[in-house]
Amino acid sequence: MARRLVAAVEALAVENGRRRVTLGVRLALPENIALFRALGYVETGRKAHPGFTQPTSMDMATLLG
């Protein structure tokens, strides 16, 4: 299901002339990070949610077609 959702988002992005998709994923969910990596996404940065001093999320992106 997740792979189909990502594919739909990427198809919509292409239809709208976008060349890149970005997303954020919580570091506490390594299985989600692994899924996005398997789909071709790479890390572009890390951020901390308000109130945290250490990063809690990872920014990821992929280039389209």
C-alpha angles and dihedrals in degrees: 000000000000092000091052091049092051090047090052092050091049092048091050090049091052091048088054094050097256120149098192140040121205130190143169125231130185115249088222088069105066092165089061091049089051091050093052091046089052087053091055102264119142131200115262100172149325132244139189120229115234111288095026126102097196126059114275100176140039126218114219134181143183132198116234128228 
